[in-house]
Amino acid sequence: MKKTLFTAVATSLAMFAATTAVQAQERLLIGSTSSSSSHYGYFVAVNQILNNQVDGISSSVAETGATVDNLRRLSRGQIDLGLVTTNTGYHAYDGQGDFEGRPVDSRLLWVYTVAPQNVVMREDAGVTTLEGLEGVRLNPGITGSATESTTEAVMNTLGISPDYVRGSTTDVVDSIKDGRIAGYVKSGVGNRLDGSTLDIATFTPIEVLSLSDEQAATLREQMPDLAVVDIPEGAADGVPAYTTWAFGVAVHAHPDLDEETVYQIVKAVMENPEPQANAFAAVKGADLARMTLEVGTVPLHAGAARYYEEQGMEIPDALQPAE
């Protein structure tokens, strides 16, 4: 009887200890995107890294409507961190556009991929500079996409007025192939052109237009929501180096998330690249820390800044943690 009682008490104490340990863990919810997106797989990999490498937290991934939805959930405290594109993150932080009068204060943790916006032209269109796009039939990006709205904003800033042609990827690619459209603007994958562009280039010689030094300076000054990036030679066969605008896909956090927790999160992600690359190929070989400091658009969370500073990296003024 005494032995049975002792066993029962010991079991109860063990269960209590286990429950207390679980309750002591900080529970974090990560906002991602649609589960059909490759970006969702990236966040599943990040979630596994955090649960395996960071003591004291228990995280999970929520399927969401991506950037705008995640920013609104961050503002309501419904998620702790999540996917945010750098351009929309800046608009939200600064209270611009859809966020006018109701800014969202989220803080940058890291950027995991950059989406260069490539102006791809039929070579026989004879357009070799961006200013040469004046009045030329150009698709600014797939209807409703971030590429479309960003292209229009960039062209407006540079004082260039193409003859915009709208359409789906399939329609636009076919129209470029048969010469009904001179070119289009399409997001790249890292330092490579995307598959639809390579499809066009199979039988149609192409040219990728570059920002001039003056145009690049104008965008840096007047469009801080974007990055200006240099793409090395080899984005596709025969394509020389060029300069274009880009936005990044980042992870932002609620500003009240504990500094030490964020430090440990960023450290774990930066020091465990392989699971991320396995889940999202564009991460392979990428220098996430350098990318973050080059492409980020809002202040870093203090915990993230501490990690980057410990690595000897200089944080740009625009990314210095806000009070």
C-alpha positions as CSV (number, residue, x, y, z in Angstrom):
1,M,0.0,0.0,0.0
2,K,2.8,2.4,0.9
3,K,4.7,1.5,-2.2
4,T,1.6,2.2,-4.3
5,L,1.0,5.5,-2.6
6,F,4.7,6.4,-3.1
7,T,4.4,5.6,-6.8
8,A,1.3,7.6,-7.3
9,V,2.8,10.6,-5.5
10,A,6.0,10.3,-7.6
11,T,4.0,10.1,-10.8
12,S,1.9,13.2,-9.9
13,L,5.1,15.2,-9.1
14,A,6.6,14.2,-12.4
15,M,3.5,15.2,-14.3
16,F,3.4,18.5,-12.4
17,A,7.1,19.2,-13.2
18,A,6.5,18.4,-16.9
19,T,3.4,20.7,-17.0
20,T,5.3,23.5,-15.3
21,A,8.2,23.2,-17.8
22,V,5.8,23.5,-20.7
23,Q,4.1,26.4,-19.1
24,A,7.4,28.1,-18.6
25,Q,8.2,28.0,-22.3
26,E,7.4,31.2,-24.2
27,R,4.9,30.3,-26.9
28,L,5.5,32.1,-30.2
29,L,3.2,32.1,-33.3
30,I,4.8,32.7,-36.7
31,G,2.7,34.2,-39.5
32,S,3.6,32.9,-42.9
33,T,1.6,32.8,-46.1
34,S,-0.5,30.3,-48.1
35,S,0.5,26.7,-47.5
36,S,0.7,26.3,-51.3
37,S,3.6,28.7,-51.4
38,S,7.3,27.7,-51.3
39,H,7.7,30.5,-48.7
40,Y,5.4,28.5,-46.4
41,G,7.9,25.6,-46.5
42,Y,10.6,28.1,-45.6
43,F,8.8,29.1,-42.4
44,V,8.2,25.4,-41.5
45,A,12.0,25.0,-41.6
46,V,12.5,28.1,-39.5
47,N,10.0,26.8,-37.0
48,Q,11.9,23.5,-36.7
49,I,15.1,25.4,-36.1
50,L,13.6,27.5,-33.4
51,N,12.1,24.5,-31.6
52,N,15.3,22.5,-31.8
53,Q,17.8,25.2,-31.1
54,V,16.3,27.9,-28.9
55,D,15.7,27.0,-25.2
56,G,12.7,28.3,-23.5
57,I,10.4,28.8,-26.5
58,S,7.8,26.7,-28.3
59,S,6.8,28.0,-31.7
60,S,4.3,27.1,-34.4
61,V,3.5,28.3,-37.9
62,A,0.1,29.8,-38.9
63,E,-1.0,29.9,-42.5
64,T,-2.0,33.6,-43.3
65,G,-2.6,36.0,-46.1
66,A,1.1,37.0,-46.2
67,T,2.5,40.5,-45.8
68,V,-0.5,42.8,-45.2
69,D,-2.3,40.2,-43.2
70,N,0.8,39.5,-41.1
71,L,1.3,43.2,-40.4
72,R,-2.2,43.6,-39.2
73,R,-1.9,40.5,-37.0
74,L,1.3,41.9,-35.6
75,S,-0.4,45.2,-34.8
76,R,-3.2,43.3,-32.9
77,G,-0.7,41.0,-31.1
78,Q,-2.1,37.9,-32.8
79,I,1.3,36.7,-34.0
80,D,4.8,37.4,-32.7
81,L,6.8,37.4,-35.9
82,G,6.1,36.7,-39.6
83,L,6.7,37.2,-43.3
84,V,6.8,40.8,-44.5
85,T,8.1,42.2,-47.8
86,T,10.5,45.1,-47.2
87,N,8.6,47.6,-49.3
88,T,5.2,47.0,-47.7
89,G,6.9,46.8,-44.3
90,Y,8.3,50.3,-44.9
91,H,4.9,51.6,-46.0
92,A,3.3,50.2,-42.8
93,Y,6.0,51.6,-40.5
94,D,5.9,55.0,-42.1
95,G,2.1,55.1,-42.4
96,Q,2.0,55.3,-46.2
97,G,-0.5,54.0,-48.8
98,D,-2.9,51.5,-47.4
99,F,-1.5,52.2,-43.9
100,E,-2.0,56.0,-44.0
101,G,-3.2,57.2,-40.6
102,R,-2.7,53.8,-39.0
103,P,1.0,52.8,-39.2
104,V,2.2,49.4,-37.9
105,D,5.3,49.3,-35.8
106,S,7.1,46.1,-36.6
107,R,10.8,45.4,-36.3
108,L,13.2,43.7,-38.7
109,L,14.8,40.4,-37.8
110,W,16.3,39.2,-41.0
111,V,15.8,39.2,-44.8
112,Y,16.0,35.7,-46.4
113,T,15.6,36.4,-50.1
114,V,15.7,39.4,-52.5
115,A,13.5,39.8,-55.5
116,P,15.2,41.9,-58.2
117,Q,12.8,43.5,-60.6
118,N,14.1,42.8,-64.1
119,V,13.1,44.8,-67.1
120,V,13.4,42.2,-69.8
121,M,13.0,43.3,-73.5
122,R,13.1,41.7,-76.9
123,E,16.5,42.6,-78.3
124,D,14.9,43.5,-81.6
125,A,12.7,46.1,-79.9
126,G,15.8,48.4,-80.0
127,V,15.3,49.6,-76.4
128,T,18.6,49.7,-74.5
129,T,17.9,52.2,-71.7
130,L,15.1,52.7,-69.3
131,E,14.3,56.2,-70.7
132,G,13.9,54.4,-74.0
133,L,10.7,52.8,-72.6
134,E,8.8,56.1,-73.2
135,G,5.7,55.1,-75.1
136,V,6.8,51.5,-75.6
137,R,4.4,48.6,-75.0
138,L,5.5,47.1,-71.7
139,N,3.9,44.8,-69.2
140,P,4.7,46.2,-65.7
141,G,4.1,42.9,-63.9
142,I,1.3,40.5,-63.5
143,T,-2.0,42.2,-62.8
144,G,-2.4,42.8,-59.0
145,S,1.2,41.9,-58.2
146,A,3.7,43.8,-56.1
147,T,5.9,43.9,-59.2
148,E,3.2,45.7,-61.1
149,S,2.6,48.4,-58.5
150,T,6.3,48.8,-57.8
151,T,7.2,49.2,-61.5
152,E,4.6,51.9,-62.0
153,A,5.9,53.8,-58.9
154,V,9.5,53.5,-60.1
155,M,8.7,54.7,-63.7
156,N,6.7,57.6,-62.3
157,T,9.6,58.6,-60.0
158,L,12.0,58.4,-63.0
159,G,9.6,60.4,-65.2
160,I,9.1,57.6,-67.8
161,S,5.7,56.7,-69.3
162,P,5.6,53.3,-71.0
163,D,2.5,52.1,-72.8
164,Y,1.4,49.6,-70.2
165,V,-0.1,46.3,-71.3
166,R,-1.8,44.2,-68.6
167,G,-2.2,40.4,-68.5
168,S,-1.4,37.1,-67.0
169,T,2.0,35.5,-67.1
170,T,1.0,33.1,-69.9
171,D,-0.6,35.8,-72.0
172,V,2.3,38.2,-71.5
173,V,5.0,35.6,-72.4
174,D,3.2,34.7,-75.5
175,S,2.8,38.3,-76.5
176,I,6.5,39.0,-76.1
177,K,7.4,35.9,-78.1
178,D,5.3,37.0,-81.1
179,G,6.3,40.6,-80.8
180,R,3.0,42.1,-79.7
181,I,4.7,43.4,-76.5
182,A,8.3,44.7,-76.4
183,G,9.0,43.4,-72.9
184,Y,7.9,43.0,-69.3
185,V,9.1,43.5,-65.7
186,K,9.5,40.2,-63.8
187,S,10.9,39.3,-60.4
188,G,14.1,37.3,-60.5
189,V,15.2,34.5,-58.2
190,G,18.3,35.7,-56.4
191,N,20.8,36.7,-59.1
192,R,19.0,34.6,-61.8
193,L,16.2,35.4,-64.2
194,D,13.0,33.5,-63.6
195,G,11.7,30.5,-65.6
196,S,9.3,32.5,-67.8
197,T,12.1,34.8,-68.9
198,L,14.4,31.8,-69.7
199,D,11.5,30.4,-71.7
200,I,11.3,33.5,-73.7
201,A,15.1,33.6,-74.2
202,T,15.1,30.1,-75.6
203,F,14.1,31.3,-79.1
204,T,13.9,35.1,-78.7
205,P,17.1,37.1,-77.9
206,I,16.5,39.3,-74.9
207,E,18.1,42.3,-73.2
208,V,17.8,43.2,-69.6
209,L,17.8,47.0,-69.0
210,S,19.9,48.6,-66.3
211,L,19.4,51.7,-64.1
212,S,21.9,54.4,-64.9
213,D,24.0,55.8,-62.0
214,E,21.7,58.9,-61.9
215,Q,18.5,56.8,-61.9
216,A,19.9,54.5,-59.1
217,A,20.7,57.6,-57.0
218,T,17.2,59.0,-57.6
219,L,15.6,55.8,-56.4
220,R,17.8,55.6,-53.3
221,E,16.8,59.1,-52.4
222,Q,13.2,59.1,-53.3
223,M,12.1,55.5,-52.8
224,P,13.5,54.3,-49.5
225,D,11.1,51.4,-49.5
226,L,13.1,49.8,-52.3
227,A,16.7,48.5,-52.6
228,V,19.0,49.2,-55.5
229,V,21.0,46.0,-56.3
230,D,23.8,45.1,-58.6
231,I,23.2,41.8,-60.5
232,P,26.5,40.2,-61.6
233,E,27.1,38.8,-65.1
234,G,25.3,35.5,-65.7
235,A,21.7,36.1,-64.7
236,A,21.1,34.2,-67.9
237,D,23.4,33.1,-70.7
238,G,24.9,36.1,-72.4
239,V,23.4,38.7,-70.0
240,P,25.9,41.2,-68.7
241,A,25.9,42.7,-65.2
242,Y,23.2,45.3,-64.6
243,T,21.6,47.4,-61.8
244,T,18.0,47.3,-60.9
245,W,15.5,47.9,-58.1
246,A,14.4,45.1,-55.7
247,F,12.5,44.4,-52.6
248,G,13.3,41.7,-50.0
249,V,11.2,39.1,-48.2
250,A,11.9,39.4,-44.5
251,V,10.9,38.3,-41.1
252,H,9.5,41.1,-38.8
253,A,8.6,40.8,-35.2
254,H,6.4,42.6,-32.7
255,P,8.4,45.4,-31.1
256,D,7.6,44.1,-27.6
257,L,9.1,40.7,-28.2
258,D,11.8,40.1,-25.6
259,E,15.3,41.2,-26.7
260,E,17.0,38.1,-25.5
261,T,14.5,35.8,-27.2
262,V,15.0,37.7,-30.5
263,Y,18.7,37.5,-30.1
264,Q,18.5,33.7,-29.7
265,I,16.1,33.4,-32.6
266,V,18.3,35.4,-35.0
267,K,21.4,33.5,-33.8
268,A,19.8,30.1,-34.4
269,V,18.6,31.1,-37.9
270,M,22.0,32.6,-39.0
271,E,23.9,29.6,-37.7
272,N,21.7,26.9,-39.2
273,P,21.4,27.6,-42.9
274,E,21.1,24.1,-44.2
275,P,17.5,23.3,-43.2
276,Q,16.5,26.7,-44.7
277,A,18.2,26.0,-48.0
278,N,16.7,22.5,-48.2
279,A,13.2,24.1,-47.8
280,F,13.8,27.2,-50.0
281,A,16.5,26.9,-52.7
282,A,17.1,30.6,-53.0
283,V,18.6,30.6,-49.5
284,K,21.4,28.3,-50.6
285,G,24.7,30.1,-50.4
286,A,23.1,33.4,-49.4
287,D,24.6,35.7,-46.8
288,L,21.5,36.5,-44.9
289,A,23.1,38.9,-42.5
290,R,24.7,41.0,-45.3
291,M,21.4,40.8,-47.2
292,T,19.5,42.0,-44.2
293,L,21.6,45.1,-43.7
294,E,21.6,46.0,-47.4
295,V,17.9,45.4,-48.2
296,G,16.1,46.0,-44.9
297,T,13.9,49.1,-44.7
298,V,12.7,49.4,-41.1
299,P,14.6,49.5,-37.8
300,L,16.0,46.3,-36.5
301,H,14.7,44.7,-33.3
302,A,17.3,45.4,-30.5
303,G,17.9,41.7,-30.1
304,A,18.6,41.3,-33.9
305,A,20.9,44.3,-33.9
306,R,22.9,42.9,-31.0
307,Y,23.6,39.7,-32.9
308,Y,24.7,41.5,-36.1
309,E,26.9,43.9,-34.0
310,E,28.6,40.9,-32.3
311,Q,29.5,39.6,-35.8
312,G,31.4,42.9,-36.4
313,M,28.8,44.2,-38.8
314,E,28.0,47.9,-39.1
315,I,24.3,48.7,-38.9
316,P,23.1,51.5,-41.3
317,D,21.5,54.5,-39.7
318,A,18.1,53.6,-41.1
319,L,18.1,50.2,-39.4
320,Q,19.3,51.3,-36.0
321,P,16.9,50.1,-33.3
322,A,14.2,52.6,-32.5
323,E,13.4,53.5,-28.9
